[in-house]
Amino acid sequence: MTSHPSPITPLSQATVVIVGLGLMGASLGYDLRGRCRRVIGVVRRPEALDAALAAGCADEVTLDAAAAVAAGDLVVLAAPVRTLLRQITGLGPLLRPDGILIDMGSTKAAICQAMEALPAHVQAIGGHPMCGKEKSGLEAAEPGLFRGCTFVLCPLPRTTPATLALIHEMIDCIAARPLVLEPERHDRLVAAISHLPYLNAAGLVAHVMAVAETDPTVWEVAASGFRDSSRVAASDVTMLLDILLTNRTAVLAAMADYESRMDLFRQALAQEDEAALRALLEPVAAARREWQQLKVKG
Amino acid sequence: MTSHPSPITPLSQATVVIVGLGLMGASLGYDLRGRCRRVIGVVRRPEALDAALAAGCADEVTLDAAAAVAAGDLVVLAAPVRTLLRQITGLGPLLRPDGILIDMGSTKAAICQAMEALPAHVQAIGGHPMCGKEKSGLEAAEPGLFRGCTFVLCPLPRTTPATLALIHEMIDCIAARPLVLEPERHDRLVAAISHLPYLNAAGLVAHVMAVAETDPTVWEVAASGFRDSSRVAASDVTMLLDILLTNRTAVLAAMADYESRMDLFRQALAQEDEAALRALLEPVAAARREWQQLKVKG
């Protein structure tokens, strides 16, 4: 399916190590089990061992990250971004010379910078499957989570064609669509379509909470519009703090531009300038409808 | 099911006239057909007659609003708010003495004010079923649209118990939940949970459009978070202009409070104050999860 050269170890014969069996890691495990030699899952808490085995997202589950990483042909790091930064530094050098390291973190510039600093023998590439949920953890994981989603790849200068070939095999296997982006470009784009919407949703909920202080009925009248607009505000805060703090510049720039758009709406509404308000809102409605059409086709 | 006295004409014997067979009007027609004597739908364009009859949302469909309104035991106005204001003034006086007028408009203060100005014989009450879709029109209408949704009622000082009884019968029939609110209170609450989210979504899409000017790939990476956060930005602009312009004061106040919340996020992020950011975001995530739980139970 790809035009890349063969990987050194094809996926079907690879030992895949997934460090972290939360939403992303466990979902990947479900999809890769039976499609590679074996999936070894690494968890941090002893009580997570049985749950992960029982769920069936890995062939083996261990607490020993170092041993697992050293045994892997493909090592996938699945954790919040700042945990990833520590894991890249701590576990990256333990990969065997033909082992490949990829992460599934939500921001890419800091991650790829940490990967660049790894010993020269380590093959590494940044990754970000664009399929969130507001729920996290093993319980939220499911087979097929990545189906049809965009899987961003940020190759390093050192990333070889053989590494890219194995990664593309993995992406084929989970039915995602690969998209190669520079790390900084990735971070700018996700600030717009993911991190800003999170803060907007959080700001909306904060406003409704303020209204509820004097009139709790506001929660009762909230319907599907509020439900969808605010959904991502329920996301895991620790994960989001990692994202926001490792993508601060791009997020602040997105917030500033967004605020300027809101200010145009505000001015037109304050002046009861219907024509101006319509001229602002019609292209927005058209663009949103067009995007939906493209997504349905895509 | 209700503790109200009997209506003068019970729903089962009532002629229900629905003026406007868009999303709301036609959906109501589907649910009421067979549960009342007959449903007469009123449309504006001749070419809509056949489509409405074929869809089956009314027993009869006519262009003659005046004649239909005069024949109705219950007259339901289903149109954008500023059209409603004209219809209340133009059609309201044509109701027969025991006829009842209700609207399904998205803002209530201006509507109820117009209803107050009707001749003393007209029984009228403001209504707002809280179940939108970003799609509008007959094609988007469906049986069961109102099931489980909150149906806000704004009785006027003149509204009699018998009128309320018939309206409660109608709300029982479509399986909605009635909620009585003062018009101004309704408008303040929906500014928070509906009109502000619309502007937020529009501002988000406007920002993404600006990013797309130099990097159209942004549309490609947009995933479920963007999809849900921006969904209502695709709403019918004409309908929204009516809403925003008839609820201007409450919407501007909501925007100002929202902006102050966003500013707290912005400051904490700019200062890399993780503790402050967490203290702002954790209660928001908890409140959103709690609301979801309540909705699932409710």
Interface residues (C-beta under 8 A of the other chain):
Chain A: M130 C131 G132 K133 C149 T150 V152 L179 L181 R185 H186 R188 L189 V190 A192 I193 S194 L196 P197 Y198 L199 N200 A201 A202 G203 L204 V205 A206 H207 V208 M209 A210 V211 D215 T217 V218 W219 E220 V221 A222 A223 S224 G225 F226 R227 D228 S229 S230 R231 V232 A233 A234 S235 D236 V237 L240 L241 L244 L245 R248 V251 L252 A254 M255 D257 Y258 E259 R261 M262 F265 R266 L269 A270 E272 E274 L277 R278 L280 L281 E282 P283 V284 A285 A287 R288 R289 W291 Q292 L294 K295
Chain B: M130 C131 G132 K133 C149 T150 V152 L179 L181 R185 H186 R188 L189 V190 A192 I193 S194 L196 P197 Y198 L199 N200 A201 A202 G203 L204 V205 A206 H207 V208 M209 A210 V211 D215 T217 V218 W219 E220 V221 A222 A223 S224 G225 F226 R227 D228 S229 S230 R231 V232 A233 A234 S235 D236 V237 L240 L241 L244 L245 R248 V251 L252 A254 M255 D257 Y258 E259 R261 M262 F265 R266 L269 A270 E272 E274 L277 R278 L280 L281 E282 P283 V284 A285 A287 R288 R289 W291 Q292 L294 K295
